[in-house]
């Protein structure tokens, strides 16, 4: 069996040498169609955050100017783009070396939210670390490091992908520690996304079906138990199953019913940009978790379908880049690219499903579109990893032609 770890390190030097000679700004070195889709989602998100939050200035909860959230969102985008630039400049072999230390750092971040004076509570959940006016949602960082950690794990344990003790148990220990800490915050949505990333990457890395099926079953049981043992989560599920019950309409299903009303008002072409009624203090979190409902109301089915297409294209391209990297024997890079695609796809799917009533409310943002500094910055960094993988793929292919 080929030593993939040694092979990866051997090619890392070639990639670094080519990186010093080639400008990443050339057309042949980077996929500008990926950048175009990312920018389209960012611009759409900025416009819709402004539209969805324009009435929040009158709310007693916020009492801010009309453009407060849009300005902050624009600042987060700029910070995210700057951070993404530096992430892109780091070769994949260095991310490989940093994977496990970053995984430990992610665990420490999850613990740090419970440290008095450091953790920050919002709406009954302790998910943030406060830095003055900025709050970092640590679960977003853990999504990023989970892609790196599980990709390195799969690469270094290729020979044990059919083993329970060496292939499954280490994965269960990592995801178990993350899930336990997230459940204390609580943050079920992040638990589901990270579990999907881990399961998806180990499956793509060759973990046996006879192992992954019971593993997935165990994770499903844990999620069901976490819902059943939590009265407020159970109430959300029952409200989701019957949202139009009068008691649910005014209670746990209030957001869902108003989201569905927004989609109904939008019809085919929408009521027009800025003309949403539901964002006028009827639909809570219209600029964050339920921004898609405002898109559906103002831009209609056409706008909703356009958003779906952008996410579909981005996820599909992520898997194409990942498969290309694997064919070039850059297995770690390929798994990272596919892990990013899984992350974006699963989180977008859950957010869309919640907005249209397919899933119970989870509290997850729509990547690149919803308001949320941590989500924007970390997601852009993850997509910079994807672009880095694609960049190194192109360098490797040019190198093969030179030989």
GULUM-506893 format. One line per field, with one value per residue (C-alpha): x negated, y, z. Coordinates in steps of 0.05 Angstrom, whole numbers. Example, Ala and Ser with C-alpha at 12.3 -4.5 7.8 and 13.67 -1.06 7.14 Angstrom:
// residues 2
px: [-246 / -273]
py: [-90 / -21]
pz: [156 / 143]
END
This chain:
// residues 403
px: [0 / -27 / -47 / 0 / -28 / -99 / -73 / -36 / -98 / -141 / -95 / -87 / -157 / -140 / -76 / -114 / -166 / -113 / -75 / -137 / -142 / -69 / -21 / 45 / 77 / 70 / 131 / 99 / 84 / 152 / 225 / 258 / 327 / 322 / 304 / 362 / 412 / 383 / 388 / 459 / 480 / 444 / 475 / 544 / 535 / 513 / 573 / 622 / 592 / 603 / 674 / 691 / 662 / 684 / 743 / 703 / 682 / 752 / 750 / 742 / 694 / 644 / 659 / 607 / 602 / 633 / 566 / 534 / 536 / 519 / 457 / 434 / 448 / 405 / 349 / 352 / 348 / 286 / 254 / 273 / 243 / 178 / 175 / 191 / 133 / 84 / 116 / 108 / 34 / 19 / 0 / 43 / -16 / -21 / 53 / 39 / -15 / 31 / 93 / 88 / 63 / 122 / 169 / 144 / 152 / 224 / 239 / 208 / 251 / 314 / 293 / 275 / 347 / 362 / 305 / 336 / 321 / 301 / 364 / 422 / 496 / 548 / 621 / 606 / 548 / 475 / 442 / 399 / 333 / 337 / 281 / 309 / 363 / 346 / 373 / 340 / 386 / 338 / 378 / 363 / 289 / 299 / 332 / 270 / 221 / 265 / 256 / 180 / 177 / 221 / 186 / 118 / 146 / 172 / 107 / 62 / 108 / 124 / 104 / 153 / 217 / 247 / 229 / 275 / 219 / 170 / 218 / 282 / 266 / 219 / 272 / 325 / 280 / 271 / 343 / 367 / 326 / 349 / 423 / 421 / 392 / 441 / 500 / 480 / 484 / 535 / 525 / 559 / 554 / 478 / 476 / 515 / 471 / 405 / 431 / 449 / 380 / 345 / 390 / 386 / 310 / 296 / 345 / 310 / 244 / 265 / 295 / 332 / 408 / 412 / 379 / 411 / 483 / 482 / 441 / 493 / 548 / 514 / 508 / 582 / 602 / 560 / 595 / 664 / 649 / 623 / 690 / 732 / 696 / 702 / 773 / 763 / 735 / 793 / 842 / 808 / 815 / 889 / 900 / 865 / 911 / 973 / 953 / 1022 / 1051 / 1072 / 1029 / 968 / 979 / 970 / 916 / 861 / 884 / 890 / 827 / 846 / 917 / 894 / 838 / 890 / 934 / 875 / 863 / 937 / 939 / 878 / 912 / 872 / 835 / 843 / 872 / 810 / 744 / 755 / 831 / 834 / 888 / 864 / 798 / 837 / 831 / 874 / 818 / 765 / 692 / 711 / 639 / 606 / 638 / 699 / 669 / 690 / 763 / 751 / 718 / 778 / 826 / 790 / 759 / 810 / 798 / 750 / 704 / 710 / 692 / 632 / 605 / 615 / 577 / 518 / 511 / 520 / 465 / 417 / 426 / 419 / 356 / 327 / 335 / 306 / 244 / 238 / 242 / 190 / 143 / 151 / 135 / 71 / 54 / 67 / 115 / 115 / 130 / 185 / 218 / 213 / 247 / 303 / 310 / 320 / 373 / 408 / 407 / 436 / 487 / 513 / 518 / 553 / 600 / 619 / 630 / 673 / 711 / 726 / 750 / 799 / 822 / 787 / 744 / 756 / 723 / 648 / 618 / 569 / 551 / 553 / 479 / 452 / 522 / 548 / 524 / 472 / 399 / 370 / 407 / 386 / 313 / 303 / 343 / 300 / 238 / 265 / 278 / 207 / 184 / 226 / 194 / 125 / 138 / 161 / 100 / 52 / 89 / 75 / 2 / -5 / 27 / -18 / -78 / -58 / -55 / -124 / -153]
py: [0 / 69 / 113 / 171 / 213 / 209 / 220 / 282 / 311 / 296 / 335 / 392 / 418 / 418 / 456 / 507 / 516 / 526 / 574 / 619 / 621 / 628 / 684 / 661 / 719 / 686 / 656 / 587 / 586 / 599 / 584 / 651 / 619 / 597 / 668 / 695 / 650 / 669 / 743 / 734 / 703 / 757 / 814 / 783 / 772 / 844 / 871 / 825 / 838 / 912 / 900 / 851 / 893 / 962 / 962 / 937 / 1008 / 1020 / 957 / 968 / 909 / 943 / 1018 / 1029 / 1064 / 1034 / 1012 / 987 / 913 / 923 / 964 / 912 / 857 / 894 / 901 / 826 / 811 / 854 / 820 / 752 / 768 / 792 / 729 / 686 / 717 / 695 / 626 / 619 / 636 / 578 / 514 / 453 / 414 / 466 / 457 / 383 / 394 / 439 / 396 / 360 / 421 / 461 / 404 / 410 / 486 / 476 / 433 / 485 / 539 / 498 / 493 / 567 / 590 / 564 / 605 / 662 / 729 / 698 / 663 / 705 / 686 / 705 / 683 / 630 / 598 / 603 / 597 / 659 / 687 / 762 / 809 / 878 / 893 / 828 / 759 / 697 / 637 / 581 / 526 / 560 / 554 / 480 / 467 / 493 / 452 / 390 / 389 / 390 / 341 / 287 / 294 / 282 / 224 / 190 / 200 / 173 / 114 / 89 / 19 / 18 / 41 / -29 / -32 / -15 / -4 / 36 / 65 / 80 / 91 / 150 / 184 / 171 / 199 / 264 / 273 / 251 / 304 / 358 / 336 / 335 / 405 / 432 / 401 / 440 / 506 / 482 / 481 / 421 / 452 / 456 / 385 / 360 / 398 / 374 / 303 / 306 / 332 / 277 / 221 / 246 / 253 / 184 / 154 / 188 / 165 / 92 / 75 / 9 / 9 / -42 / 9 / 74 / 50 / 32 / 95 / 138 / 101 / 117 / 190 / 191 / 160 / 211 / 268 / 239 / 230 / 302 / 325 / 278 / 297 / 371 / 398 / 461 / 420 / 371 / 429 / 455 / 388 / 382 / 454 / 439 / 379 / 422 / 495 / 521 / 501 / 566 / 553 / 536 / 596 / 642 / 600 / 553 / 555 / 631 / 638 / 580 / 604 / 674 / 645 / 605 / 666 / 705 / 651 / 650 / 725 / 723 / 678 / 675 / 742 / 769 / 833 / 873 / 888 / 923 / 912 / 854 / 858 / 800 / 834 / 890 / 859 / 798 / 749 / 744 / 737 / 758 / 781 / 718 / 648 / 666 / 712 / 663 / 677 / 751 / 731 / 688 / 744 / 800 / 762 / 705 / 635 / 661 / 691 / 630 / 584 / 628 / 620 / 544 / 542 / 582 / 534 / 473 / 498 / 514 / 446 / 409 / 447 / 431 / 357 / 364 / 399 / 346 / 289 / 323 / 329 / 255 / 236 / 277 / 237 / 298 / 257 / 303 / 364 / 326 / 307 / 378 / 405 / 354 / 368 / 442 / 423 / 378 / 434 / 487 / 438 / 409 / 476 / 509 / 449 / 453 / 528 / 522 / 463 / 502 / 563 / 522 / 478 / 413 / 412 / 437 / 504 / 494 / 564 / 557 / 614 / 610 / 610 / 675 / 705 / 711 / 764 / 737 / 756 / 689 / 651 / 699 / 702 / 627 / 606 / 651 / 620 / 551 / 571 / 599 / 528 / 503 / 554 / 535 / 462 / 481 / 526 / 470 / 421 / 468 / 475 / 400 / 392 / 445 / 411 / 345 / 378 / 409 / 340]
pz: [0 / -17 / 42 / 29 / 85 / 57 / -14 / 9 / 43 / -18 / -63 / -13 / -30 / -105 / -91 / -49 / -104 / -157 / -112 / -108 / -184 / -204 / -189 / -162 / -199 / -267 / -299 / -304 / -229 / -197 / -209 / -217 / -224 / -151 / -131 / -173 / -137 / -69 / -86 / -112 / -45 / -5 / -45 / -41 / 33 / 45 / 7 / 43 / 112 / 101 / 76 / 132 / 188 / 166 / 214 / 274 / 291 / 318 / 361 / 436 / 436 / 390 / 383 / 329 / 262 / 199 / 170 / 235 / 219 / 145 / 163 / 214 / 163 / 111 / 162 / 177 / 103 / 97 / 157 / 128 / 61 / 93 / 136 / 75 / 37 / 91 / 95 / 20 / 23 / 70 / 32 / 46 / 75 / 131 / 146 / 148 / 201 / 241 / 238 / 305 / 345 / 316 / 336 / 408 / 403 / 381 / 442 / 488 / 455 / 469 / 542 / 547 / 538 / 608 / 640 / 681 / 650 / 583 / 560 / 535 / 539 / 487 / 491 / 543 / 504 / 522 / 454 / 449 / 475 / 484 / 459 / 473 / 420 / 383 / 402 / 373 / 364 / 379 / 344 / 277 / 290 / 310 / 243 / 208 / 249 / 246 / 170 / 179 / 237 / 206 / 138 / 170 / 211 / 148 / 111 / 166 / 181 / 111 / 131 / 189 / 155 / 164 / 238 / 297 / 347 / 303 / 253 / 290 / 364 / 353 / 311 / 364 / 418 / 380 / 359 / 428 / 462 / 414 / 419 / 495 / 499 / 447 / 484 / 546 / 509 / 480 / 405 / 371 / 302 / 304 / 331 / 270 / 221 / 252 / 256 / 182 / 165 / 205 / 178 / 107 / 106 / 137 / 88 / 29 / 59 / 56 / 123 / 116 / 111 / 167 / 212 / 188 / 191 / 265 / 278 / 244 / 282 / 348 / 330 / 310 / 377 / 414 / 376 / 389 / 463 / 467 / 439 / 482 / 547 / 534 / 544 / 502 / 444 / 449 / 447 / 384 / 350 / 367 / 345 / 279 / 267 / 277 / 267 / 252 / 319 / 352 / 413 / 370 / 325 / 385 / 417 / 392 / 319 / 315 / 272 / 227 / 213 / 196 / 152 / 114 / 107 / 78 / 26 / 9 / -1 / -47 / -99 / -165 / -170 / -100 / -72 / -90 / -57 / 9 / 8 / 57 / 111 / 154 / 169 / 203 / 273 / 254 / 237 / 292 / 270 / 199 / 185 / 213 / 215 / 173 / 121 / 67 / 84 / 70 / 4 / -13 / 3 / -33 / -92 / -97 / -122 / -174 / -121 / -77 / -135 / -153 / -82 / -86 / -152 / -123 / -65 / -110 / -156 / -99 / -66 / -133 / -150 / -81 / -94 / -164 / -136 / -82 / -132 / -176 / -116 / -99 / -172 / -165 / -101 / -56 / -13 / 47 / 3 / -32 / 34 / 59 / -4 / 1 / 76 / 61 / 9 / 60 / 111 / 65 / 35 / 100 / 136 / 76 / 71 / 144 / 142 / 79 / 108 / 172 / 134 / 92 / 149 / 130 / 193 / 264 / 282 / 292 / 298 / 240 / 193 / 117 / 98 / 68 / 68 / 139 / 188 / 235 / 242 / 264 / 210 / 154 / 173 / 186 / 124 / 80 / 111 / 95 / 23 / 19 / 36 / -22 / -69 / -43 / -59 / -129 / -137 / -118 / -164 / -222 / -203 / -201 / -269 / -299 / -267 / -300 / -367 / -356 / -343]
END
